[in-house]
Every structure is written in structure tokens, then in C-alpha cells.
Amino acid sequence: MIAASTGAIETDYLLAAMVTISALILLLVFGLLFVFSWRYRASNPLHRGHLPEKSWRIEMGWTIATVFAFFALDVWAADLYLRDIKAPQDALKIYVTAKQWMWKAEQPTGQKEIDAVHVPLGRDIELILTSEDVIHDFSVPAFRLKQDVIPGRYMSTWFHPTKIGNYRLYCDQFCGTDHSLMTGEVVVMSKADYQNWLGRNGEENGYVAEGHRLFIQYGCSGCHQSTEGGGGGTVRAPPLIGVYGSPVPLSDGTTVVADDKYIRDSILQPDRQVVASYPPVMPSFDGRMSEGDLVRIIAYVKSMGGSRPVGTMTGAEHPLTGAPPYADGPTESPQ
């Protein structure tokens, strides 16, 4: 099978090492069994003599060598796994939504695709995956890539393509009647061809701009400050500038990091994790906002930056908003 990504090449090396070591151990064990079974068969008049004394050195040496061989493979596999679950910071982010029975992909600049994902050669690619209905599984054998896609959650996987070509995309999780038809392809292109493809398909505003539009459409901008001078409604909520990736203190005394899951839960279940010093007055958008709209709004919130240093706060400022609690009137949960 062709290996078309850096992860695929290393995965093949790891599997080859596992098979080789296992085969050598198997050959040694069964080889000794065969030799001694033949040498000391009942019909062989070979003189047996006295049985040799048991040597603990041979037993210990055999056991320790085997343990170290498989421990080294385990360390290698764990290191590969840890590197595979965390995408590089500068990876190109492509959003993929699974739905019975198709894959819907959207480029950062807004180009939409059905059952296809175009990517540039030699660039780290991060796929942000979610499902609109049931559990699916995004699988590209040429990249040795396989990731469950779960409704209500955002899964992430990444790869670094090394060869130009079209590579088959499958759903590896049975998802209904037409599961076998839920296929597609990942198209790896040269960087120049990829830029031309973007131009031919019209660079749209993308997820961030669409998220901004939806942020206003759903009325979020009336309470949440998302830009300088924004959030001019009578009901105040913490501004969202820099909130992504920052620690958020909750009313129950705990703290949570504002990641994709937190933002999603805050939109659909605003009463679940209420920010300290803010009453839970935000309405739930569960059933009112599609999965695609959620992805776009989250992309917009992420575009505002995050991980603000705590040292920038002074006095009695609120650790999330940088302002005193209940300043300028009533407030609401930032979800």
C-alpha cells in the first residue's frame, strides 16, 4: 500500500519492526521446539545421558531481552501517538462535517467541497471534524489516517502529505443504509496548483467572516463585546476578545479553559458552566442553531485571539473581562 504522508511512513516502519521482532521470537521458539522434537524423538537411539542443570542465566537473559525489545516498541508507538494527536501551530485548518452519507469540507478561505478535500503538498494539514447526525469515521488509508467523527463534539487530526495524487477517503464506521457509498478523495496538489484551485473556485469570506455575520444574526453582538466598541446592548456580558484558550472562573469555584468544547457547550447549554459574578440569563440555542453555524461562530471567537496573561489584570478586575463585576449595569453569562 502506498504511503503518502510522513505519519504513514513512520507507521509502516513501526509495524515492520513489530512484525520483524515478533517473527524472530516466533522463529526461535518454534525452531527450538522442532529441533529438540526431532533430535530426541522416541525412535532416535541418541544417548540422552544426564539431564543438564537448569540455568537461570539463560532464562533471565531470554526474558529481559524480550521485555526490552517490546518496551522499546511501546515507547516508539507512544511517542508517535502523542505527536499525531497534536497538530502543529501553523497547520492549515480545514473544516469537515460528516452527514449521512457525504463529507462536507470547507477551506479557511471559504471554498466548499462535497466528498473531496483539496490540500497543498508539503504543508501540515489539520482537519477539524464533526458530525450532523450519527458517528462516522474519517479514514484515508494512504495517510494511515483514521479518526472517529462524533456528533456534538469537535475532533481533530492532522497529516503532512508527501506525494501529489488523489487518495481515497472512506467512512470506517457503519452509519446507515448507504454507508458503503460514503466515500470521497483527498487531492494533494503542488502549492502553485493549490493556489490556482483556490482562485478558480472563488475565495469567499471563509468561516471567520461567516461566523461574524452569524454572531450578529443570532443577536450575540447585542450583549457580548467581540470588537473594540462592540456589545452596546443594555444587557452586558463579558467581551470575547482574547477569551479563547484563557482560563475562565466559574460560579461553582472551579476554572475551565475556553476551548472549542467549552464555547459549544456555552452556546447550547448556557446554564451548565456559568462564569463567576454573572447571572445565567443567556438563552439556549440548542435546536435553534445548526452544527455548521456553530462551527462558524466558534471559528469567529477563536479569531479574536486568546491566552491573555493574568498579569495584565489589576485591582478588583474580573479575571475574564478585566472589569469590575456588574460594572455598567446587569450582566449575563459569557456563554
Backbone torsions as a table, in degrees:
resi	resn	phi	psi	omega
1	MET	NA	138.5	-178.6
2	ILE	-67.0	143.2	175.7
3	ALA	-113.1	114.6	-171.1
4	ALA	-118.3	18.4	176.7
5	SER	-147.7	161.2	179.9
6	THR	-62.9	-37.4	178.6
7	GLY	-65.9	-36.9	179.4
8	ALA	-64.9	-40.9	-178.7
9	ILE	-63.7	-46.8	-179.1
10	GLU	-68.9	-36.4	177.3
11	THR	-61.9	-40.5	177.9
12	ASP	-64.2	-40.4	177.5
13	TYR	-62.4	-41.8	179.8
14	LEU	-64.1	-46.1	179.4
15	LEU	-64.2	-38.2	178.2
16	ALA	-63.8	-40.2	178.3
17	ALA	-65.0	-41.3	178.8
18	MET	-63.1	-44.9	179.9
19	VAL	-65.5	-41.3	-178.7
20	THR	-63.0	-49.5	-179.0
21	ILE	-64.9	-42.3	178.6
22	SER	-63.0	-40.0	179.7
23	ALA	-65.9	-40.3	179.0
24	LEU	-63.5	-42.9	179.0
25	ILE	-66.2	-42.3	178.4
26	LEU	-62.3	-43.3	179.7
27	LEU	-63.2	-41.7	179.8
28	LEU	-63.9	-48.3	-177.5
29	VAL	-63.9	-52.3	-177.7
30	PHE	-72.3	-28.4	175.0
31	GLY	-63.9	-45.1	177.6
32	LEU	-64.3	-40.7	177.7
33	LEU	-59.6	-44.3	-179.0
34	PHE	-66.3	-45.8	-178.3
35	VAL	-60.0	-48.7	-177.0
36	PHE	-72.4	-32.4	177.2
37	SER	-65.2	-39.2	179.3
38	TRP	-76.1	-41.9	-176.3
39	ARG	-66.2	-38.5	-174.8
40	TYR	-112.4	35.4	175.1
41	ARG	-67.5	159.4	-173.4
42	ALA	-61.7	-33.7	-176.3
43	SER	-82.3	-6.2	-179.3
44	ASN	-85.9	121.3	-177.7
45	PRO	-77.3	11.2	-177.9
46	LEU	-55.8	134.1	180.0
47	HIS	-71.0	124.8	-178.2
48	ARG	-81.6	-36.9	-178.3
49	GLY	66.9	-158.7	179.8
50	HIS	-82.2	143.3	177.5
51	LEU	-66.3	134.8	179.7
52	PRO	-67.8	152.8	177.3
53	GLU	-72.6	147.1	-179.9
54	LYS	-68.6	134.0	-179.4
55	SER	-107.4	114.0	179.7
56	TRP	-69.2	-23.5	-179.9
57	ARG	-64.7	-41.7	178.7
58	ILE	-65.8	-43.4	-179.7
59	GLU	-62.6	-46.3	-179.2
60	MET	-66.6	-42.1	179.9
61	GLY	-61.8	-43.3	178.0
62	TRP	-61.5	-47.2	-176.9
63	THR	-66.7	-46.5	-177.3
64	ILE	-64.8	-41.7	179.9
65	ALA	-62.4	-41.4	179.6
66	THR	-66.4	-44.7	-179.7
67	VAL	-61.1	-45.1	-178.5
68	PHE	-66.1	-36.3	179.9
69	ALA	-63.3	-47.8	-178.4
70	PHE	-75.9	-27.5	175.4
71	PHE	-66.6	-39.3	177.9
72	ALA	-63.1	-40.3	176.7
73	LEU	-64.6	-38.3	179.6
74	ASP	-64.8	-41.8	178.2
75	VAL	-63.8	-43.2	178.5
76	TRP	-61.3	-47.3	-179.1
77	ALA	-63.8	-41.2	179.3
78	ALA	-64.3	-41.0	178.5
79	ASP	-63.8	-42.4	178.2
80	LEU	-63.9	-40.8	179.6
81	TYR	-63.8	-45.0	-178.5
82	LEU	-64.9	-35.2	177.6
83	ARG	-72.8	-28.6	-178.2
84	ASP	-77.9	-25.9	-175.5
85	ILE	-87.2	-8.7	-179.2
86	LYS	-120.4	110.6	-178.7
87	ALA	-73.7	146.9	175.1
88	PRO	-59.7	152.9	-175.6
89	GLN	-60.9	-36.2	-174.7
90	ASP	-94.8	18.0	-178.9
91	ALA	-66.2	146.5	176.0
92	LEU	-76.1	119.6	-174.7
93	LYS	-92.5	123.7	177.2
94	ILE	-122.4	130.9	-177.1
95	TYR	-93.8	130.2	-179.4
96	VAL	-127.2	126.1	177.9
97	THR	-116.5	126.2	179.0
98	ALA	-93.0	142.6	178.7
99	LYS	-153.6	140.1	178.0
100	GLN	-57.9	115.3	-4.6
101	TRP	-129.3	78.0	-176.4
102	MET	-155.1	163.6	173.4
103	TRP	-113.3	124.3	178.4
104	LYS	-110.6	118.1	-177.7
105	ALA	-115.9	149.6	176.7
106	GLU	-140.4	130.0	178.8
107	GLN	-74.5	160.7	178.4
108	PRO	-57.4	-29.7	-179.5
109	THR	-91.8	6.3	169.8
110	GLY	105.6	-11.5	-179.9
111	GLN	-63.3	129.4	-177.5
112	LYS	-106.0	145.9	179.9
113	GLU	-138.0	154.7	173.4
114	ILE	-120.3	123.6	177.9
115	ASP	58.8	30.0	176.0
116	ALA	-155.3	148.2	176.2
117	VAL	-138.2	113.3	178.1
118	HIS	-91.1	132.7	-178.5
119	VAL	-138.9	153.0	177.5
120	PRO	-84.9	150.2	177.7
121	LEU	-70.4	143.1	172.8
122	GLY	72.6	20.0	-179.5
123	ARG	-123.7	138.8	174.6
124	ASP	-67.3	128.7	-177.2
125	ILE	-117.9	122.3	175.2
126	GLU	-106.5	128.6	177.2
127	LEU	-104.6	125.2	176.1
128	ILE	-104.2	113.7	-167.2
129	LEU	-114.2	141.3	172.6
130	THR	-151.5	166.7	-178.7
131	SER	-125.0	145.8	178.8
132	GLU	-92.0	-12.3	-175.0
133	ASP	-138.8	-76.8	-175.0
134	VAL	-118.6	-178.8	178.4
135	ILE	-74.7	129.0	173.6
136	HIS	-120.5	-177.6	178.2
137	ASP	-148.2	117.5	-178.2
138	PHE	-84.7	115.4	-174.8
139	SER	-133.9	127.3	174.1
140	VAL	-127.1	97.4	-175.4
141	PRO	-55.9	-35.9	-178.2
142	ALA	-64.7	-23.4	177.7
143	PHE	-100.3	-1.2	-173.4
144	ARG	54.9	42.7	-173.6
145	LEU	-110.8	130.3	179.3
146	LYS	-153.7	117.9	-176.6
147	GLN	-141.0	125.7	175.1
148	ASP	-63.0	142.3	177.2
149	VAL	-119.0	112.7	-169.1
150	ILE	-113.0	132.0	177.3
151	PRO	-63.1	139.8	178.7
152	GLY	83.5	2.7	179.8
153	ARG	-137.3	157.6	176.5
154	TYR	-111.3	114.4	178.5
155	MET	-100.4	154.5	-177.9
156	SER	-136.1	138.7	173.5
157	THR	-147.3	162.9	-178.0
158	TRP	-148.1	162.2	177.5
159	PHE	-154.9	163.5	178.8
160	HIS	-126.6	98.2	-176.1
161	PRO	-67.1	142.0	-177.7
162	THR	-119.9	-7.9	-178.2
163	LYS	-137.3	136.7	176.4
164	ILE	-72.2	139.5	178.2
165	GLY	157.4	179.1	176.9
166	ASN	-106.9	125.1	-174.7
167	TYR	-121.8	133.7	-173.4
168	ARG	-66.8	139.0	176.8
169	LEU	-114.6	131.9	-178.4
170	TYR	-128.9	160.2	165.9
171	CYS	-100.1	117.4	-176.2
172	ASP	-96.1	11.2	178.1
173	GLN	-123.3	122.4	-178.7
174	PHE	-56.7	124.5	-171.7
175	CYS	-130.0	14.1	177.9
176	GLY	135.8	-170.1	-172.3
177	THR	-56.0	-47.1	-176.6
178	ASP	-100.2	32.3	179.3
179	HIS	-54.3	-42.5	-176.5
180	SER	-65.6	-17.9	-179.8
181	LEU	-91.9	-4.2	-177.6
182	MET	-83.7	74.8	-178.8
183	THR	-124.4	173.9	178.7
184	GLY	-174.0	-157.1	178.7
185	GLU	-151.8	149.8	171.3
186	VAL	-104.9	120.4	-175.8
187	VAL	-102.0	113.4	178.4
188	VAL	-96.1	123.4	-175.8
189	MET	-124.0	160.3	171.4
190	SER	-64.2	158.4	-177.3
191	LYS	-60.2	-37.7	179.4
192	ALA	-67.2	-44.7	179.4
193	ASP	-65.5	-35.2	178.7
194	TYR	-64.4	-43.3	178.2
195	GLN	-64.5	-38.0	176.9
196	ASN	-65.3	-39.8	179.1
197	TRP	-63.2	-41.2	177.0
198	LEU	-60.2	-43.6	-179.3
199	GLY	-65.8	-40.4	-179.5
200	ARG	-66.2	-31.0	-177.8
201	ASN	-93.5	5.0	173.8
202	GLY	74.6	108.2	178.1
203	GLU	-73.4	112.3	178.7
204	GLU	-90.8	-173.9	-176.3
205	ASN	-69.5	-26.6	177.9
206	GLY	88.2	178.4	-175.2
207	TYR	-61.7	-40.7	-175.3
208	VAL	-63.9	-48.0	-179.3
209	ALA	-65.9	-40.0	177.7
210	GLU	-66.4	-36.7	176.7
211	GLY	-63.6	-37.2	177.4
212	HIS	-63.9	-42.6	178.8
213	ARG	-62.8	-43.6	179.9
214	LEU	-68.4	-33.5	177.8
215	PHE	-58.0	-39.6	177.7
216	ILE	-77.2	-42.5	-176.7
217	GLN	-59.7	-41.2	-179.1
218	TYR	-83.1	0.7	176.4
219	GLY	84.2	10.3	-178.9
220	CYS	-64.7	-34.3	-175.7
221	SER	-69.4	-14.9	179.2
222	GLY	-69.8	-21.8	-177.5
223	CYS	-121.2	-39.3	-176.4
224	HIS	-92.3	132.0	175.9
225	GLN	-85.0	116.5	-179.2
226	SER	-110.0	-18.3	176.9
227	THR	-137.8	167.1	179.4
228	GLU	-57.9	122.7	178.4
229	GLY	85.8	-0.3	-178.8
230	GLY	-81.7	177.4	176.9
231	GLY	70.4	56.0	-174.5
232	GLY	-94.4	14.0	-178.8
233	GLY	-72.2	169.7	180.0
234	THR	-73.9	-29.2	176.5
235	VAL	-91.5	120.9	-175.7
236	ARG	-95.1	143.9	173.5
237	ALA	-138.0	157.8	-178.1
238	PRO	-56.9	141.7	176.2
239	PRO	-67.4	153.9	-176.7
240	LEU	-100.9	2.1	179.4
241	ILE	-65.1	119.7	176.6
242	GLY	77.6	7.2	-176.0
243	VAL	-74.5	-30.8	-174.6
244	TYR	-64.1	127.7	-179.6
245	GLY	84.3	-3.3	-179.0
246	SER	-92.2	153.3	175.1
247	PRO	-71.9	136.0	-178.6
248	VAL	-119.3	117.4	177.6
249	PRO	-75.8	134.1	-177.7
250	LEU	-104.7	163.6	-176.4
251	SER	-67.0	-20.9	179.0
252	ASP	-87.1	6.3	177.1
253	GLY	93.2	-6.6	178.8
254	THR	-91.6	173.5	179.0
255	THR	-131.1	140.6	179.8
256	VAL	-131.3	148.7	177.2
257	VAL	-87.6	133.2	-178.2
258	ALA	-77.5	84.5	176.7
259	ASP	-104.6	-170.7	-178.0
260	ASP	-58.6	-44.0	-177.9
261	LYS	-63.7	-42.8	-179.1
262	TYR	-62.9	-44.3	-178.8
263	ILE	-64.4	-42.3	179.5
264	ARG	-63.0	-47.8	179.5
265	ASP	-62.2	-34.8	-178.9
266	SER	-68.7	-28.2	177.9
267	ILE	-78.7	-42.3	-175.6
268	LEU	-87.3	-32.4	-178.3
269	GLN	-132.8	70.1	-173.7
270	PRO	-63.5	-21.4	-179.4
271	ASP	-84.0	-6.1	-173.8
272	ARG	-74.9	-44.5	-179.3
273	GLN	-132.6	91.2	-175.8
274	VAL	-90.0	131.9	-180.0
275	VAL	-69.2	140.9	-179.3
276	ALA	-56.6	138.5	176.0
277	SER	76.3	8.9	178.9
278	TYR	-127.0	124.4	-179.7
279	PRO	-70.4	148.0	-177.5
280	PRO	-80.7	77.4	-177.6
281	VAL	-105.1	-3.4	-178.4
282	MET	-73.4	134.5	177.9
283	PRO	-74.8	155.6	177.1
284	SER	-82.9	141.5	177.3
285	PHE	-105.1	14.0	178.3
286	ASP	-64.0	123.2	-177.7
287	GLY	86.2	-10.2	-179.3
288	ARG	-106.9	-15.4	-176.6
289	MET	-125.5	128.4	-178.6
290	SER	-74.3	163.6	179.5
291	GLU	-62.2	-37.5	178.4
292	GLY	-63.7	-40.6	178.0
293	ASP	-66.5	-37.6	177.4
294	LEU	-59.8	-46.4	-179.7
295	VAL	-59.3	-41.4	-177.9
296	ARG	-69.5	-40.7	178.8
297	ILE	-67.1	-39.7	177.6
298	ILE	-63.8	-40.3	177.0
299	ALA	-61.1	-37.3	178.8
300	TYR	-67.3	-43.0	178.4
301	VAL	-63.3	-40.9	179.5
302	LYS	-64.2	-31.3	-178.4
303	SER	-68.6	-13.7	-179.1
304	MET	-81.9	1.0	-179.8
305	GLY	89.3	-179.4	-178.6
306	GLY	-175.5	-171.7	178.0
307	SER	54.6	52.6	178.6
308	ARG	-70.7	135.6	-180.0
309	PRO	-66.3	136.3	-179.2
310	VAL	-64.1	-27.4	-177.2
311	GLY	-64.6	-11.3	-179.6
312	THR	-81.7	-8.9	-179.2
313	MET	-86.5	148.7	179.6
314	THR	-133.4	156.5	173.7
315	GLY	54.7	-133.1	-176.1
316	ALA	-96.8	24.1	-178.0
317	GLU	-63.2	146.5	177.8
318	HIS	-69.6	135.3	-174.9
319	PRO	-64.7	-15.0	178.2
320	LEU	-100.5	-44.4	-172.9
321	THR	-93.3	-22.9	-175.7
322	GLY	76.8	14.3	179.9
323	ALA	-131.9	156.9	178.2
324	PRO	-61.1	143.4	177.7
325	PRO	-56.8	141.1	179.1
326	TYR	61.8	21.6	176.9
327	ALA	-67.1	141.6	178.7
328	ASP	56.9	43.6	173.3
329	GLY	100.4	-172.7	-177.4
330	PRO	-65.6	158.9	-178.5
331	THR	-129.9	170.6	176.0
332	GLU	-135.6	169.8	177.1
333	SER	-61.3	141.1	-177.8
334	PRO	-74.9	-1.5	179.4
335	GLN	-66.1	NA	NA
